[in-house]
Amino acid sequence: MRRRLFGFFESAKNRQIVGFFGGGAAVMLAGIWTVLIYFFPHTGNPPEPRGVTVVTQSGALSSGRDTIINGPVTLDLMSGELVCT
């Protein structure tokens, strides 16, 4: 079975035909996906992000997974202070 399959792809013409139809199928699927997303958009609300509580000791700076800070932030690397104003 494997020898038959590889034997089919030994011919340059067969490789060109498979490449042509494979590329066409990829373009068609991308186009169909784009049309479906355009005409049938997702209407559900995204889930609320879960918060992570991180506790540090001795004044260390740490973060849990994704850190979101709204507003200007000053980070003093020498003293380890993080000031959100």
C-alpha positions in Angstrom: 0.0 0.0 0.0 2.7 2.5 1.0 4.8 1.6 -2.0 1.8 2.2 -4.3 1.2 5.6 -2.7 4.8 6.7 -3.0 4.9 5.3 -6.5 2.0 7.6 -7.4 3.9 10.7 -6.2 7.1 9.8 -8.0 5.6 11.2 -11.2 6.0 15.0 -11.4 2.7 15.3 -13.2 0.9 13.5 -10.4 2.5 15.8 -7.8 1.4 18.9 -9.8 -2.2 17.6 -10.1 -2.4 16.8 -6.4 -0.9 20.2 -5.5 -3.3 22.0 -7.8 -6.4 20.4 -6.3 -5.0 20.7 -2.7 -4.3 24.4 -3.1 -7.8 24.9 -4.7 -9.4 23.1 -1.8 -7.5 25.2 0.7 -8.6 28.4 -1.0 -12.2 27.2 -1.2 -12.3 26.3 2.5 -10.9 29.7 3.5 -13.5 31.5 1.3 -16.3 29.5 2.8 -15.1 30.1 6.3 -14.8 33.9 5.6 -18.4 34.0 4.2 -19.8 32.0 7.2 -18.1 34.3 9.7 -19.3 37.4 7.8 -22.9 36.4 7.5 -23.3 34.5 10.7 -21.2 36.4 13.3 -20.9 35.0 16.9 -23.5 36.7 19.0 -22.8 35.4 22.5 -21.0 37.4 25.1 -17.4 36.4 25.9 -16.9 34.9 29.3 -15.8 37.2 32.1 -12.0 36.9 32.8 -11.3 35.2 36.1 -9.1 37.1 38.6 -6.0 35.7 40.1 -4.9 36.7 43.6 -1.1 36.7 44.2 0.3 37.2 47.6 4.0 38.2 48.0 6.2 38.4 51.1 9.0 40.7 51.9 8.0 43.3 49.4 8.7 41.2 46.3 7.1 42.0 42.9 5.1 39.2 41.4 2.3 38.6 39.0 -0.1 35.8 38.3 -0.6 34.8 34.6 -2.0 37.8 32.7 -1.6 41.2 34.5 -3.9 44.0 33.5 -3.3 47.4 34.9 -5.5 50.3 33.7 -3.7 53.6 34.1 -0.2 55.0 34.2 2.3 52.8 36.0 5.7 53.7 37.5 8.1 50.8 38.2 11.3 51.6 40.1 13.6 48.7 39.5 16.1 49.7 42.1 13.7 49.9 45.1 11.2 47.3 43.7 8.3 49.7 44.0 5.3 49.6 41.7 3.1 52.7 41.8 -0.2 52.8 40.0 -1.7 56.3 39.8 
